[in-house]
């Protein structure tokens, strides 16, 4: 997606000494040969990634590999000893982002573990040009969409098209799913009423600005706020997002002041951080290609031939993220009616869920970027409303606006995916992508305009029930127990379907994240009822473990 900057104001006083230093030396991604003699081990993954990240891999039978190991600290120390400044490291690419003069770079290249430079070019500040990339900015742009004021209360229509309200009525609202959002800033998100619940309930689990390299993402551009609102807003009568009870990590990876491969590297670094945190979904409304010299330096530009899912930095990063079990949801781009036309990186990756834009009647929006990729893969995968999309703004106390762009269609799909991920917890990310595709309104005739079309929550559930069983777990699972009523308000009644329950059974009530919130063991006689009046409303699971079998059954507490 291209940048058309129509207004740009640098906020005075925020050009730090660190920023000025960054202008004096080019920035490189230095790649290393190996991870030999690393103090880290794949046998002890909790030393470098969270237990939640380990659990996500285990659920999807994805092994921990040497790619997951951090960069060898001894290599980082050796690079620093050349006088170069190490900005960050990448475990997936096995390298370090450094600021280095010509002599320092030569010294790095003479180190025995040095392998090469990403793209054989500086990431930024090429030929001594001044593109700091660290100043906080305020900008008006239409790179990823435009906004206009509207009346309140229209978010329902775009979500109803996906069947989201039906899932909400079941108590499925995103609980326990962690969504990482990569964007250009989340202006005043911590001050707006429609997002207050996220902060009151401490569901913003992490923030980081990979451009300014600090934790504050709330002073910059408002595009990320618009995207976040589409998923997370909760202000009945004004805005209600697709998965408003999910958890979130907010990462600023995009700098509207310059366009260089460094932004692809910040996407990579954010993906690694999201992975380490244990995020299940990445929502990215960003894309990189070439159009009228999109990058500041011609040497940085890509061509359509590069849109093959394997060439660009950001596409290779997204590919790794997908292979770590993260569901990567990315906008197709807004170039359908421009000379470029095609999806941009990382929307060219086969395992990334790419989202196009429609009108409310599900017809194709002409600006939505099209497929196929350069290597012939059909894209986008699915679509959602991207014309007149209702989004939240940062004006005053915050209200509703409309936006146009695939970047506003994308979070609707990410939100729907979060709901289905909550409801069917053992599906892999790639299985869920397949289900969402096949639930699309034109699944019988997919094309390179809208892919499989607008997905349907109801059709997705039907596919999962048919192919994976009623819980999205074991196919054709035998039901040994039944629960009623469901939804429940006071107590769950348990009825054996076959062999009567025996004493000594264990009854566990689990949260959507799999945490045990209540456990009872019957000692004298089998339980026939479990009180749940004290539980907050929402989705839960009752796991019953006997000496013969284990069964988990979903229920909703009203």
ABEGO torsion letter per residue (X at the ends): XBBBBABBBBBBGABBAAAAAAAABBBBBBBBABABGBABBAABAAAABBAAAAAAAAAAGBBBBAAABBBBAAAAAAAAAAGBBBABBBAAAGBBBBBBBAAAAAAAAABAABAEBBGGBBABGBGGBBBAGABBBBBBBAAAEBBBBBBBGAAAAAAAAAGAAAAAAAGBAGBGBBBBBBBAEBBGAAABAAAAAAAAAGABABBBBAAAGBABAAABBAAAAAAAAAAABBBBGABBBABAABBBBBBBABBAABBBAAAAAAAAAAAAAAAAAGBABBBBABBBBBBGGABABAAABBBAAABAGAABAAAAAAAAAAAAGBBBBBBAEAAAABAAGBBBOAAABAABBBBBBBBAAGBBBAABBBOBBAAGBBOBABBBBABGBBBBBABEAEBBBBBBEAAAAAAAAAAAAAAAAAABAABBAAAAAAAAAAABAAAABBBAAAEAEBBBAAAAAAAAAAAAEAAGBBBGBBBABBBOBOBBAABBBBBBABBBBBBGBBBBBBBAAGBBABBBBBAABBBABBBAAABBBEBBBBBBBBAABBBBBBBBBX
